[in-house]
C-alpha cells in the first residue's frame, strides 16, 4: 500500500497513546499530520521513560512522520490560529475531556462553522455525554467499566490480572477512531460535509464482549473468568509451563485438533472429555501440567513438529521481534541516531523522524500567511 492518504491534512490535538497511535496510522499512510502541542511542555509522552538523549523513545516510536507546532490554545490568538488551520484541514483529532474545547470557543459548532467539511474525532474514556463523561481514567479503568476485566482472570478464576497491553487505549480508542475517520472521509465524498465522531474507549471495549454478551443473554449468566472455554478454564485451550521455565500454548479448540493432541500424548481417554465439566478439567490440568513440565519447550516443539495440534511457543519480546524482523525498520532520529521501530501496519511507513517540540512551528505559521516578525511576536507573548 503506497501512501493512499497523501494530501489528507490531519490536526492532532491528542496526548499519550490512543490519539498518537491513531494519527501514526494516518502518517504511515501518507497523511500530513500536524501535532499541536502546549508550548514548553508538549505531549506528556515526551517525558515518559525510557528516555533517549533528547526525548522519550516511546514518543519517538509513536510520532514518526508527523510535524509539531506549539500553540497556546488558552489565548485568543492561539484559538484564532487553530481556526485558521482548521479551514485548511480535513480531520481534527482531540482527546481532551468532553467540553474542554467548547469552553475555549473551539467546540464542534465553531470548528464546523470555520470548515463545514472538517471531520472532528473526539477520543475520550467514557464518551462525550452521560454520567461518566467527565470522569478521569486510564486503560485499566475503562476495562473495568466495560466488564472486560473479570474475563482476564487466572486459571480457575479469581481476581482479574492487570493486562500488560493497553487494550482499551488501542482496541477501544486508536483503531475504532481510525476506522471511523476513514469511513467519514468516504461519506464526505458523497455528502460534501464533515461530522463529529465521538469515540468512547469504554463503550468500544464493550463491543469486544460480543460472544460473552451473547452467552449472558442466552443463559442469564456471564462466562466465568478463568473457567470458560476461551479464558483458561479448559485443558484444550491453555498455557503450560515447560521444564526450562518456558511455556507452550495449546489452542486445540476443534475436536480433531484435540484428538490429534491427545493421541500424540498417549491420552486417548481425554478426547471425549474436551468440554467436560470443571472437575474433569482440573484432573486433566493436573496431569498435563506435569507432563509438559517434564520436557523443555524446544523438545515439545520438535515432538509435535508439523502435526496439526494447534500448539506454539510463548516467545519473549526479543524472540518475537526477531521472528517478525520484516515488520521492523531502522529510523535515523536526529539527536538519537539509528533507532529500531515497528513499521506501518499496512506496509506503508512514514520515513520522516519524530519531531522535536515545535520543530515545524515557523513552517506551519508561514503557511498561514504570517510574517517572520509576527511569529517572533507570538513567541514573545507565549502564544507559540
C-alpha positions as CSV (number, residue, x, y, z in Angstrom):
1,X,0.0,0.0,0.0
2,X,1.6,3.2,-1.2
3,X,0.6,6.5,0.6
4,X,-3.2,6.3,-0.1
5,X,-3.9,9.2,2.3
6,X,-1.4,11.6,0.6
7,X,-3.0,15.1,0.6
8,X,-5.2,14.5,3.7
9,X,-4.4,17.1,6.4
10,X,-4.8,16.0,10.0
11,X,-4.6,18.2,13.1
12,X,-3.6,16.2,16.1
13,X,-4.5,17.7,19.4
14,X,-4.1,14.4,21.4
15,X,-1.7,13.3,24.0
16,X,-0.4,9.9,25.1
17,X,-1.2,6.6,23.4
18,X,-4.7,6.4,21.9
19,X,-4.5,9.5,19.7
20,X,-0.8,9.1,18.9
21,X,-1.3,5.6,17.6
22,X,-4.3,6.6,15.6
23,X,-2.5,9.5,13.9
24,X,0.6,7.3,13.4
25,X,-1.6,5.1,11.2
26,X,-2.6,8.2,9.2
27,X,1.0,9.4,9.0
28,X,2.2,6.0,7.8
29,X,-0.5,6.0,5.1
30,X,0.7,9.4,3.8
31,X,-1.4,12.0,5.6
32,X,0.1,15.3,6.7
33,X,-0.2,15.1,10.5
34,X,0.4,18.3,12.3
35,X,0.8,17.7,16.1
36,X,-0.4,20.7,18.0
37,X,1.3,20.8,21.4
38,X,1.4,23.0,24.5
39,X,4.4,25.4,24.4
40,X,7.2,24.4,26.7
41,X,5.8,21.0,27.6
42,X,4.3,19.3,24.7
43,X,2.8,15.9,24.7
44,X,3.3,14.3,28.1
45,X,4.6,11.2,26.4
46,X,7.8,13.1,25.5
47,X,8.9,12.8,29.1
48,X,8.0,9.1,29.7
49,X,10.9,6.7,30.4
50,X,12.9,5.2,28.9
51,X,14.4,8.4,27.7
52,X,16.9,8.8,24.9
53,X,19.3,11.7,24.6
54,X,16.6,14.2,23.6
55,X,13.2,12.7,24.3
56,X,11.3,9.5,25.2
57,X,11.8,6.6,22.9
58,X,8.1,5.9,23.4
59,X,7.2,9.3,21.9
60,X,9.6,8.7,19.0
61,X,8.0,5.3,18.2
62,X,4.5,6.8,18.1
63,X,5.2,10.1,16.3
64,X,7.4,9.5,13.3
65,X,6.2,11.1,10.2
66,X,4.4,13.9,12.0
67,X,5.1,17.7,12.3
68,X,5.0,19.6,15.5
69,X,3.5,23.1,16.2
70,X,3.4,24.6,19.6
71,X,0.3,26.6,20.3
72,X,-1.3,28.0,23.5
73,X,-5.0,27.3,23.0
74,X,-5.8,29.3,26.1
75,X,-5.0,32.5,24.3
76,X,-7.3,34.3,21.8
77,X,-4.5,34.4,19.3
78,X,-3.8,30.7,19.7
79,X,-7.5,30.0,19.2
80,X,-7.6,32.1,16.1
81,X,-4.6,30.3,14.7
82,X,-6.2,27.0,15.3
83,X,-9.3,28.1,13.4
84,X,-7.1,29.2,10.5
85,X,-5.5,25.7,10.5
86,X,-9.0,24.2,10.6
87,X,-10.0,26.0,7.5
88,X,-7.3,24.1,5.6
89,X,-7.7,20.7,7.3
90,X,-9.6,17.6,6.6
91,X,-9.5,16.0,10.1
92,X,-9.1,17.2,13.7
93,X,-8.4,14.6,16.4
94,X,-8.6,15.6,20.1
95,X,-8.5,13.7,23.4
96,X,-9.5,16.4,25.9
97,X,-12.2,15.7,28.4
98,X,-15.6,16.4,27.0
99,X,-16.3,20.2,27.0
100,X,-12.8,21.5,27.3
101,X,-12.5,22.7,23.7
102,X,-16.1,24.1,23.8
103,X,-15.2,26.2,26.8
104,X,-12.3,27.7,24.7
105,X,-14.7,28.6,22.0
106,X,-13.4,25.7,19.9
107,X,-16.3,23.3,20.1
108,X,-17.7,21.4,17.2
109,X,-20.1,24.2,16.3
110,X,-17.2,26.7,15.9
111,X,-15.0,24.3,14.1
112,X,-17.7,23.3,11.7
113,X,-18.5,26.9,11.0
114,X,-14.9,27.5,10.1
115,X,-14.8,24.4,7.9
116,X,-18.1,22.5,7.2
117,X,-16.0,19.7,5.6
118,X,-14.0,19.1,8.7
119,X,-14.2,15.7,10.4
120,X,-13.7,16.0,14.1
121,X,-12.8,12.9,16.1
122,X,-13.1,13.2,19.9
123,X,-11.5,10.3,21.7
124,X,-12.4,10.0,25.4
125,X,-12.6,7.4,28.1
126,X,-16.4,7.4,28.7
127,X,-17.9,9.3,25.7
128,X,-18.9,12.9,25.1
129,X,-22.0,12.8,27.4
130,X,-23.6,10.6,30.1
131,X,-22.9,10.2,33.8
132,X,-19.3,9.1,33.4
133,X,-18.2,11.5,30.7
134,X,-16.3,13.9,32.9
135,X,-14.5,11.2,35.0
136,X,-10.8,10.8,34.9
137,X,-9.5,7.4,33.8
138,X,-7.0,5.3,32.0
139,X,-6.9,2.0,30.2
140,X,-7.4,-0.2,33.3
141,X,-10.4,1.9,34.4
142,X,-12.0,1.6,31.0
143,X,-11.6,-2.2,31.0
144,X,-13.2,-2.3,34.4
145,X,-16.2,-0.3,33.4
146,X,-16.6,-2.3,30.2
147,X,-16.9,-5.6,32.1
148,X,-13.8,-7.0,30.4
149,X,-11.5,-7.4,33.4
150,X,-13.5,-10.3,35.0
151,X,-12.7,-12.3,31.9
152,X,-9.0,-11.7,32.4
153,X,-8.6,-14.0,35.4
154,X,-6.1,-16.7,36.1
155,X,-6.9,-20.3,35.5
156,X,-9.7,-21.4,37.8
157,X,-10.9,-17.8,38.4
158,X,-10.1,-15.2,41.0
159,X,-9.3,-11.5,40.9
160,X,-8.5,-10.1,37.4
161,X,-5.0,-9.7,36.2
162,X,-3.6,-6.4,35.0
163,X,-3.0,-6.8,31.3
164,X,0.4,-5.9,30.0
165,X,-1.1,-4.4,26.9
166,X,-3.2,-1.2,26.7
167,X,-6.3,-3.0,25.3
168,X,-8.8,-0.1,25.7
169,X,-6.4,2.6,24.5
170,X,-5.7,0.7,21.3
171,X,-8.7,-1.6,20.7
172,X,-11.2,0.9,22.1
173,X,-9.6,4.1,21.1
174,X,-7.0,4.2,18.4
175,X,-8.3,1.6,16.0
176,X,-12.0,2.5,16.2
177,X,-11.1,6.2,15.7
178,X,-9.0,5.4,12.6
179,X,-11.9,3.3,11.2
180,X,-14.5,5.9,11.9
181,X,-12.4,8.7,10.4
182,X,-11.7,6.7,7.2
183,X,-15.5,6.0,6.9
184,X,-16.3,9.7,7.5
185,X,-13.8,10.7,4.7
186,X,-15.6,8.3,2.4
187,X,-19.0,9.7,3.5
188,X,-17.8,13.2,2.9
189,X,-17.2,12.3,-0.7
190,X,-20.9,11.7,-1.0
191,X,-22.3,14.4,1.2
192,X,-19.7,17.1,1.0
193,X,-19.9,17.6,4.7
194,X,-17.8,16.6,7.7
195,X,-19.1,15.3,11.0
196,X,-18.4,14.8,14.7
197,X,-17.2,11.4,15.8
198,X,-17.4,10.5,19.5
199,X,-15.1,7.7,20.3
200,X,-15.7,6.2,23.8
201,X,-12.9,3.7,24.7
202,X,-15.1,2.1,27.3
203,X,-18.1,1.7,25.1
204,X,-15.9,0.3,22.3
205,X,-14.4,-2.3,24.5
206,X,-18.0,-3.4,25.4
207,X,-18.2,-4.5,21.8
208,X,-15.3,-6.8,22.2
209,X,-17.6,-8.8,24.5
210,X,-19.9,-9.8,21.8
211,X,-19.6,-13.5,22.5
212,X,-19.7,-13.1,26.2
213,X,-22.8,-10.9,25.9
214,X,-24.5,-13.4,23.7
215,X,-23.9,-16.1,26.3
216,X,-25.1,-13.9,29.0
217,X,-28.4,-13.1,27.2
218,X,-28.9,-16.7,26.3
219,X,-28.1,-18.3,29.7
220,X,-28.6,-15.5,32.2
221,X,-25.0,-15.8,33.4
222,X,-21.7,-14.3,32.3
223,X,-18.9,-16.6,31.2
224,X,-16.6,-17.1,34.3
225,X,-13.1,-15.6,34.0
226,X,-10.5,-18.4,34.2
227,X,-13.2,-21.0,33.9
228,X,-14.6,-20.6,30.4
229,X,-13.6,-22.4,27.2
230,X,-11.5,-19.5,25.9
231,X,-10.5,-17.9,29.2
232,X,-8.2,-20.6,30.5
233,X,-10.7,-23.0,32.1
234,X,-10.4,-25.8,29.7
235,X,-7.4,-28.1,29.2
236,X,-7.6,-27.9,25.4
237,X,-7.1,-24.1,25.5
238,X,-4.4,-23.1,28.0
239,X,-0.7,-22.3,28.6
240,X,1.6,-24.9,30.0
241,X,5.0,-24.4,31.7
242,X,7.9,-26.5,30.4
243,X,10.9,-27.9,32.1
244,X,13.1,-24.9,31.2
245,X,10.8,-22.2,32.7
246,X,9.4,-21.5,29.2
247,X,5.8,-22.1,28.2
248,X,3.7,-23.7,25.5
249,X,0.4,-22.5,24.1
250,X,-2.3,-25.1,23.4
251,X,-5.3,-24.0,21.5
252,X,-6.9,-27.2,20.3
253,X,-10.4,-25.9,20.2
254,X,-11.7,-28.0,17.3
255,X,-12.3,-31.7,18.2
256,X,-10.0,-33.0,15.5
257,X,-7.1,-30.9,16.8
258,X,-7.7,-32.0,20.4
259,X,-8.0,-35.7,19.3
260,X,-4.6,-35.4,17.5
261,X,-3.0,-33.8,20.6
262,X,-4.4,-36.5,22.9
263,X,-3.3,-39.3,20.7
264,X,0.3,-37.9,20.4
265,X,0.4,-37.6,24.2
266,X,-1.0,-41.0,24.8
267,X,-4.1,-39.6,26.5
268,X,-6.8,-41.1,24.2
269,X,-9.3,-41.1,27.1
270,X,-9.2,-37.3,27.2
271,X,-10.6,-37.0,23.7
272,X,-14.2,-37.4,24.8
273,X,-13.6,-35.1,27.8
274,X,-12.7,-32.0,25.8
275,X,-15.6,-29.9,27.0
276,X,-16.4,-31.8,30.2
277,X,-17.1,-30.0,33.5
278,X,-14.7,-28.3,35.8
279,X,-13.9,-31.4,37.9
280,X,-12.7,-33.3,34.8
281,X,-10.8,-30.2,33.5
282,X,-9.0,-30.0,36.8
283,X,-8.0,-33.6,36.6
284,X,-6.7,-33.2,33.0
285,X,-4.9,-30.0,34.0
286,X,-3.0,-31.7,36.8
287,X,-1.9,-34.4,34.5
288,X,-1.0,-32.2,31.6
289,X,0.8,-29.7,33.8
290,X,3.1,-32.4,35.0
291,X,3.6,-33.9,31.5
292,X,4.5,-30.7,29.8
293,X,6.8,-29.7,32.7
294,X,8.8,-32.9,32.1
295,X,10.5,-31.6,28.9
296,X,11.8,-28.4,27.5
297,X,10.0,-26.1,25.2
298,X,12.2,-27.0,22.2
299,X,11.7,-30.7,22.9
300,X,7.9,-30.3,22.7
301,X,8.1,-28.2,19.6
302,X,10.2,-30.8,17.9
303,X,7.9,-33.6,19.2
304,X,4.8,-32.0,17.7
305,X,6.6,-31.0,14.5
306,X,4.1,-30.2,11.8
307,X,1.3,-32.3,13.2
308,X,-1.9,-30.2,13.3
309,X,-2.5,-29.9,17.1
310,X,-2.5,-26.0,17.4
311,X,0.4,-25.7,19.8
312,X,3.1,-23.0,19.8
313,X,5.8,-21.3,21.9
314,X,5.4,-18.4,24.2
315,X,8.0,-16.1,22.8
316,X,9.8,-13.3,24.6
317,X,9.7,-9.9,23.0
318,X,13.2,-10.1,21.6
319,X,12.4,-13.5,20.0
320,X,9.1,-12.2,18.6
321,X,10.8,-9.2,17.1
322,X,13.5,-11.4,15.5
323,X,10.8,-13.7,14.1
324,X,9.0,-10.8,12.6
325,X,12.0,-8.8,11.5
326,X,10.4,-7.9,8.2
327,X,7.9,-5.8,10.2
328,X,10.7,-3.6,11.7
329,X,13.0,-0.9,10.3
330,X,15.7,1.5,11.4
331,X,14.9,5.2,11.5
332,X,17.6,7.8,11.8
333,X,16.3,10.1,14.5
334,X,18.1,13.4,14.9
335,X,19.8,13.6,18.3
336,X,19.4,9.9,18.9
337,X,20.9,8.1,15.9
338,X,19.6,4.9,14.4
339,X,16.5,3.6,16.2
340,X,14.7,0.3,15.6
341,X,11.0,0.7,15.2
342,X,8.0,-1.3,14.1
343,X,6.9,-0.4,10.6
344,X,3.4,0.6,9.4
345,X,0.6,-1.8,9.8
346,X,-0.2,-1.9,6.1
347,X,3.2,-1.9,4.6
348,X,3.4,1.8,4.3
349,X,5.7,3.6,6.7
350,X,6.5,7.3,7.2
351,X,10.2,7.7,6.8
352,X,10.4,11.2,8.5
353,X,11.6,11.1,12.1
354,X,9.5,12.2,15.1
355,X,9.5,15.9,15.5
356,X,11.2,18.0,18.2
357,X,8.8,20.1,20.2
358,X,7.6,22.9,18.0
359,X,10.0,22.0,15.2
360,X,7.6,23.0,12.5
361,X,6.0,26.0,14.2
362,X,7.5,28.5,11.8
363,X,6.8,26.4,8.8
364,X,3.1,26.0,9.7
365,X,2.6,29.6,10.6
366,X,4.3,30.9,7.4
367,X,1.9,28.6,5.6
368,X,-0.9,30.5,7.1
369,X,0.5,33.8,5.7
370,X,2.1,35.1,8.9
371,X,5.3,37.0,8.6
372,X,8.5,36.2,10.4
373,X,8.1,39.3,12.6
374,X,4.6,38.2,13.6
375,X,5.9,34.8,14.5
376,X,8.6,36.3,16.7
377,X,5.9,38.4,18.4
378,X,3.8,35.3,19.1
379,X,6.8,33.6,20.7
380,X,7.5,36.7,22.9
381,X,3.9,36.6,24.2
382,X,3.8,32.9,24.7
383,X,1.3,32.1,22.1
384,X,3.6,29.6,20.4
